[in-house]
Amino acid sequence: MKFKNLKMCGLGIALALVTLAMGSQSVGLAQDCTITVQPGQQLFSILLQASDGAVVCLGAGTYQELLFILKSVTIKGAGKGQTILQGLALAVVNIASNGEVTLQDLTISGNQNTIGILGIGTGKINLRNIEVTGNGQSGVAVSGNATLTVENSDISRNTSAGVTAGKDTTVIIRGSNLSDNGNPAGESQFGRGIELSGSASATIEGNTIARNDNWGIILGESAKATIRGNTISSNGRFPIGGGGIRIGFGNVNNSGVQVEISQNTIETNRGCGVSVDPAIHVSGSGNSFSGNRPDLCPPVGEYSWPPGF
């Protein structure tokens, strides 16, 4: 499991850094914003000094930042592709808040070494109308007891998974695009749209999950998922393995997995449309299959697929 091997040593550095007081910045106020920030100001320092629950609005432009968030805050940009956060090392945005953090209307990109957004702890993380792209590992990775909600966002073209969730996280992904994740220099066995492990619980609904190097969605161990109303297509560019949805990791106890797959369009994946460890029970109905190689693994007759699946 790639997620288990993610290096979290940078978090200790993060927690030490946030204790340092940095020089105050001159910031302005705008309607609906507690603080407004423009390129060239130190967003790191401003966030340290912001009150709990502040709304921090970022003007259009590029911010070279390494952010550590330990409080409730909303960070709003001018729009995807207009307000851009680029990392210097570690993850671009590190969230260890036990409150609620919202990132909205911005792009997080260009960290070639690691993750775009790293979330741990027990808080809520909301990603609304954002783009997370061009990062060297996962676009978004959450662990601990965090709750992640992704809405109307584009998490694509990251080297590993679009979204990775482990341990006891709760994940809701709706109306988003999780596509083209993988190695930009060549096909990657770790280019996945969504990866769930541990006891993560997910609702994945109304998304486009396409052209990822490996699996569109993969889950195992004791993960639970409702996968409904998505278009899952053309995944599995990596020559060995990969396809639409994979249920169960190899050489791992997957006995706790629970999954419902309903009303999805699953088409033109290079490998199986849906592949399941035979020991796992799958529920669901009303899916549309076409052009996968093959649609179901194991095939009907060798596994008890639900009627009307």
C-alpha positions in Angstrom: 0.0 0.0 0.0 1.6 3.2 -1.1 -0.4 5.3 1.4 1.1 3.5 4.3 4.5 4.3 3.1 3.9 8.1 2.9 6.5 9.9 4.9 5.0 12.0 7.7 8.2 13.1 9.2 7.7 16.6 7.8 4.7 17.1 10.2 7.0 17.4 13.2 8.9 20.2 11.4 5.5 21.7 10.6 4.4 21.8 14.3 7.7 23.3 15.3 7.5 26.0 12.6 4.0 27.2 13.6 5.3 28.1 17.1 7.6 30.7 15.6 6.3 34.3 15.6 6.8 36.0 12.2 6.7 39.7 11.4 3.2 41.1 11.0 2.0 42.0 7.5 -0.2 44.9 6.4 -3.4 43.5 5.2 -6.6 45.0 4.0 -10.3 44.2 4.7 -12.9 43.4 2.1 -16.6 42.6 2.2 -17.2 38.9 3.4 -13.5 38.6 4.2 -11.8 38.8 7.5 -8.4 39.4 5.8 -7.4 40.0 2.2 -4.0 39.0 0.9 -2.1 39.9 -2.3 0.8 38.1 -4.0 4.1 39.2 -2.3 2.6 39.2 1.2 3.6 36.2 3.5 0.5 34.1 3.7 2.2 31.7 6.2 2.7 34.6 8.6 -0.8 36.0 8.1 -2.4 32.6 8.8 -0.4 32.3 12.1 -1.8 35.6 13.3 -5.4 35.1 12.0 -8.1 34.5 14.5 -9.8 31.1 14.7 -12.6 31.0 12.1 -11.1 33.7 9.9 -12.0 34.0 6.3 -8.8 34.8 4.4 -9.3 36.0 0.8 -6.4 35.7 -1.7 -6.1 38.0 -4.7 -5.3 36.6 -8.1 -1.6 35.6 -8.6 0.9 32.9 -7.6 1.9 32.4 -3.9 5.1 30.4 -3.3 4.2 29.0 0.1 4.5 26.1 2.6 1.4 26.3 4.7 0.6 24.6 8.1 -2.9 25.1 9.4 -3.7 24.3 13.0 -6.9 26.3 13.4 -10.4 26.7 11.8 -10.0 28.9 8.7 -11.5 29.5 5.3 -9.0 30.3 2.4 -10.7 31.7 -0.7 -9.1 32.5 -3.9 -10.2 34.4 -7.0 -10.9 31.2 -8.9 -9.2 28.0 -10.2 -6.2 29.0 -12.3 -6.3 32.6 -11.0 -5.1 32.1 -7.4 -2.3 29.5 -7.4 -0.5 28.0 -4.4 2.8 26.4 -5.2 4.9 24.4 -2.7 8.5 24.8 -1.7 9.0 21.4 -0.1 6.8 18.9 1.9 3.1 19.2 1.1 1.9 22.6 -0.2 -0.9 22.7 2.4 -0.5 20.7 5.7 -3.7 20.6 7.8 -3.6 19.3 11.4 -6.6 21.3 12.6 -9.2 19.7 14.9 -11.6 22.4 13.7 -12.9 23.1 10.2 -10.7 24.2 7.2 -12.1 25.2 3.9 -10.1 25.8 0.7 -12.1 27.3 -2.1 -11.7 28.8 -5.6 -8.0 28.2 -6.1 -5.3 26.0 -7.6 -2.7 24.0 -5.7 0.1 22.8 -8.0 3.6 22.2 -8.9 5.1 20.4 -5.8 7.2 17.9 -7.7 8.4 16.2 -4.5 5.4 15.3 -2.5 1.6 15.8 -1.8 -0.5 18.7 -2.7 -2.7 18.7 0.4 -2.0 16.6 3.5 -4.6 16.3 6.2 -4.4 14.6 9.6 -6.2 14.9 12.9 -9.9 14.9 13.7 -11.1 18.0 11.9 -13.2 18.7 8.8 -11.5 19.6 5.5 -13.7 21.1 2.8 -12.3 21.4 -0.8 -14.7 23.4 -3.0 -14.2 24.4 -6.5 -10.4 23.9 -6.4 -7.8 22.4 -8.6 -5.0 20.1 -7.3 -2.6 19.2 -10.0 1.0 18.5 -10.9 2.1 17.2 -7.5 4.8 14.5 -7.1 2.7 12.1 -5.0 -1.0 12.2 -4.3 -3.0 15.3 -4.9 -4.8 15.0 -1.6 -3.9 12.6 1.3 -5.9 12.3 4.5 -5.4 10.1 7.6 -6.3 9.9 11.3 -10.0 10.7 12.0 -10.3 13.6 9.5 -13.4 14.2 7.5 -12.8 15.2 3.9 -15.4 16.7 1.6 -14.5 17.4 -2.0 -17.1 19.2 -4.2 -16.9 20.5 -7.8 -13.1 20.2 -7.9 -10.5 18.9 -10.3 -7.8 16.6 -8.8 -5.9 15.5 -11.7 -2.4 15.0 -13.2 -0.7 14.1 -9.9 2.0 11.4 -10.0 0.2 9.0 -7.5 -3.5 9.0 -6.6 -5.8 11.9 -6.9 -7.2 11.3 -3.4 -5.8 8.8 -0.9 -7.6 8.1 2.4 -6.6 5.8 5.2 -7.1 4.9 8.9 -10.5 6.1 10.1 -11.1 8.9 7.7 -14.5 9.8 6.3 -14.5 11.0 2.7 -17.2 12.5 0.5 -16.4 13.2 -3.1 -19.1 14.7 -5.3 -19.3 16.4 -8.7 -15.5 16.3 -9.2 -13.0 15.2 -11.8 -10.3 12.8 -10.8 -8.5 12.0 -14.0 -5.1 11.6 -15.6 -3.2 10.8 -12.4 0.0 8.9 -13.0 3.6 9.5 -14.0 3.7 12.2 -16.6 7.0 10.7 -17.9 5.4 7.3 -18.5 2.7 4.9 -17.3 2.6 4.3 -13.5 1.2 1.5 -11.5 0.3 4.0 -8.7 -1.7 6.4 -10.9 -5.1 6.0 -9.3 -8.2 8.3 -9.1 -9.2 7.3 -5.5 -7.5 5.0 -3.1 -9.1 3.9 0.2 -7.4 1.8 2.9 -7.6 1.1 6.6 -11.1 1.7 7.9 -11.8 4.7 5.6 -15.4 5.3 4.7 -16.3 7.0 1.5 -19.3 8.3 -0.5 -18.2 8.7 -4.2 -21.0 10.2 -6.2 -21.4 12.0 -9.5 -17.8 12.2 -10.5 -15.7 11.7 -13.6 -12.9 9.3 -13.0 -10.9 8.7 -16.2 -7.6 7.9 -17.8 -5.7 7.2 -14.6 -2.6 5.0 -15.1 -3.8 2.2 -12.8 -7.3 1.9 -11.2 -10.0 4.5 -11.3 -11.0 3.5 -7.7 -9.2 1.0 -5.5 -10.1 0.0 -1.9 -9.2 -2.7 0.5 -8.5 -3.8 4.1 -11.6 -2.6 6.0 -12.6 0.3 3.8 -16.3 1.0 3.1 -17.6 2.8 0.1 -20.8 3.8 -1.7 -19.9 4.4 -5.4 -22.9 5.8 -7.2 -23.6 7.7 -10.4 -20.0 8.1 -11.6 -18.5 7.9 -15.0 -15.5 5.6 -14.7 -13.7 5.3 -18.0 -10.4 4.6 -19.9 -8.5 3.8 -16.7 -5.6 1.3 -16.7 -3.1 2.9 -19.0 -0.3 0.9 -17.1 0.3 -2.3 -19.1 0.1 -4.6 -16.1 -3.1 -4.4 -14.0 -5.5 -1.5 -13.7 -9.0 -0.8 -14.8 -12.2 0.7 -13.5 -12.8 -0.4 -9.9 -10.6 -2.8 -7.9 -12.0 -4.2 -4.6 -9.4 -5.8 -2.4 -5.6 -5.5 -2.2 -3.3 -8.3 -3.0 -1.8 -10.2 0.0 -3.8 -8.3 2.5 -6.8 -9.3 4.8 -9.7 -7.6 3.1 -12.4 -9.2 5.2 -13.8 -5.8 6.4 -14.5 -4.3 3.0 -18.1 -3.3 2.3 -19.0 -1.7 -1.0 -22.1 -0.7 -3.0 -21.7 0.1 -6.7 -24.8 1.4 -8.3 -25.9 3.4 -11.4 -22.4 4.0 -12.7 -21.2 4.2 -16.3 -18.1 1.9 -16.5 -16.6 1.9 -19.9 -13.5 1.4 -22.1 -11.2 0.6 -19.2 -8.1 -1.2 -20.3 -8.6 -4.0 -17.7 -11.7 -5.1 -15.8 -14.6 -2.8 -15.4 -15.0 -4.1 -11.8 -12.6 -6.5 -10.2 -13.2 -8.1 -6.8 -11.5 -10.4 -4.4 -13.8 -13.5 -4.4 -14.0 -13.4 -0.6 -15.6 -9.9 -0.6 -19.4 -9.4 -1.1 -20.4 -6.6 -3.4 -23.9 -5.0 -3.6 -25.4 -2.7 -6.1 -27.4 -2.5 -9.3 -28.1 -0.5 -12.4 -24.6 -0.1 -13.7 -23.8 0.3 -17.4 -20.8 -1.6 -18.8 -19.2 -1.4 -22.3 -15.8 -1.8 -23.8 -14.0 -3.1 -20.7 -11.6 -6.0 -21.0 -13.6 -7.7 -19.5 -16.5 -6.0 -17.7 -16.5 -8.2 -14.6 -13.7 -10.1 -12.8 -14.3 -12.9 -11.9 -16.9 -13.5 -14.6 -20.5 -14.3 -14.0 -20.7 -18.0 -13.0 -17.5 -17.8 -11.0 -18.6 -15.1 -8.6 -22.0 -14.3 -7.1 -22.6 -10.8 -8.7 -25.8 -9.2 -7.5 -28.9 -9.5 -9.8 -29.1 -6.5 -12.1 -25.6 -5.4 -11.2 
